[in-house]
Amino acid sequence: MTKYNFKQLSQIAGQTPYYYYDKSHISKTVSKLKQYFPKLSIYYAIKANPMPEMISFLANQVDGFDVSSIKELQVAINAISNQNNICFAGPGKSHKELLSAVTAGVVINVESANELEHLILIKNNYQLSPRVSLRINPDFSLKRSGVMMTGYASGFGIDEEQIPQMIQKLLSNGIKLNGFHIYSGSQNLNSDSLIKSHEQIFKLIDKLICAHNLSIKQLNIGGGFGIPYFKGEQSLQLQPIADNLEHLIQDMKSKHGNIEYILELGRYLVGEAGYYVSKVIDIKRSKNKKIIIVDGGLHHHLANSGNFGQVIRKNYPILIQTEHGHHEISHATHQESPESETEKQCVDIYGPLCTPLDILAKDVEIENVSINDLIIIKQSGAYGKSASPENFLSHPSSVELLL
Ligand SMILES: *Cc1c(COP(=O)(O)O)cnc(C)c1O
């Protein structure tokens, strides 16, 4: 944390609701990753948190950026230093986006045969040399992840079976293959399943290199590293993943020489460093339950409301800041609320939107709460502001602080 407490941060923000991102936490996470994965390049996937100041801040720390739109590409270009590379992934890249990216010299992770056709046209019409990696949709999937991205019919990447044709097409048009990209899933807390997926990736790439006598520069192995959000979840164990990658890279090096290995992470780099802060506006009772209404909600933080890819809504970890300081709010173990005001009460926290979906927390225990206290949602640095329908109900936007 900074030298400021949440009351002071609110004054700096000039309003609630706001997001606060802790720079020192982000730097610590990057250092930890560099320590565990000294042989890999660390890329930041901008879509997790595209705040331009965040990109500038990370530019001095990470090796590169993963962008998924022309706007993200421009934010990255405006922020990067010489040490940074950019790769451009995502389905449905238009001719205009590809021309912009190729001209800027970034690596394109090609996701379809048509994208490759556009790149060939760009090469011939503009005398440019596109840096092309093929994004593979392999037959395997990343088990036990929040979101699985491969191994089924999908808009992402090119099916494993079609990769040989794509390689032929590239080479016959005089484009060198830069490398491969496999992004198999997101929000994974299970090191065994990540290890398994890395083994499958390296095996597949070895097979392709041998079959087509390739020499590639880069292998982007995706990311998928998760952070604990909910009760009972544990932080990801990095050591076994690092040990395994060390072996895989060593083995690959002995067979195919030097390749740059890329780990592209969004959530893991910024998620735990972020807080979403809102203010208590109203307190009331309904059917013998205490109800707290705050000025923030799903229009700023859709993921916390449970409507961004969750099947069953669970509470994020929460703090309350009263005039006596801040402390963690725990989950209620009982549903009934005792009558006495001094005892801990089972409370629901709602946002100001006119929809029952606008839940900040359900069945949490709060001893004392007053109007103007702050409700602070932790683990909110990724997929927060930019992943929320800010215009829904036309309330004011959230402010972002990075300090
Ligand atoms: C979204 C995305 C990421 C980042 O995912 P996290 O789960 O936030 O780490 C990485 N790579 C690609 C290609 C993505 O689309």
The ligand as an SDF file (V2000), in Angstrom:
LIG
                    3D

 15 15  0  0  0  0  0  0  0  0999 V2000
   -6.9840  -12.2690  -22.2740 C   0  0  0  0  0  0  0  0  0  0  0  0
   -5.7350  -12.8140  -22.7840 C   0  0  0  0  0  0  0  0  0  0  0  0
   -4.6440  -12.9800  -21.9260 C   0  0  0  0  0  0  0  0  0  0  0  0
   -4.6810  -12.6320  -20.4690 C   0  0  0  0  0  0  0  0  0  0  0  0
   -5.4510  -13.5080  -19.7430 O   0  0  0  0  0  0  0  0  0  0  0  0
   -5.3850  -13.4700  -18.1340 P   0  0  0  0  0  0  0  0  0  0  0  0
   -6.2740  -14.5570  -17.7190 O   0  0  0  0  0  0  0  0  0  0  0  0
   -5.8450  -12.1260  -17.7160 O   0  0  0  0  0  0  0  0  0  0  0  0
   -3.9750  -13.6880  -17.7490 O   0  0  0  0  0  0  0  0  0  0  0  0
   -3.4760  -13.4930  -22.4610 C   0  0  0  0  0  0  0  0  0  0  0  0
   -3.3920  -13.8060  -23.7610 N   0  0  0  0  0  0  0  0  0  0  0  0
   -4.4130  -13.6610  -24.6220 C   0  0  0  0  0  0  0  0  0  0  0  0
   -4.2370  -14.0290  -26.0340 C   0  0  0  0  0  0  0  0  0  0  0  0
   -5.6130  -13.1590  -24.1630 C   0  0  0  0  0  0  0  0  0  0  0  0
   -6.6420  -13.0160  -25.0090 O   0  0  0  0  0  0  0  0  0  0  0  0
  1  2  1  0
  2  3  1  0
  2 14  2  0
  3  4  1  0
  3 10  2  0
  4  5  1  0
  5  6  1  0
  6  7  2  0
  6  8  1  0
  6  9  1  0
 10 11  1  0
 11 12  2  0
 12 13  1  0
 12 14  1  0
 14 15  1  0
M  END
$$$$
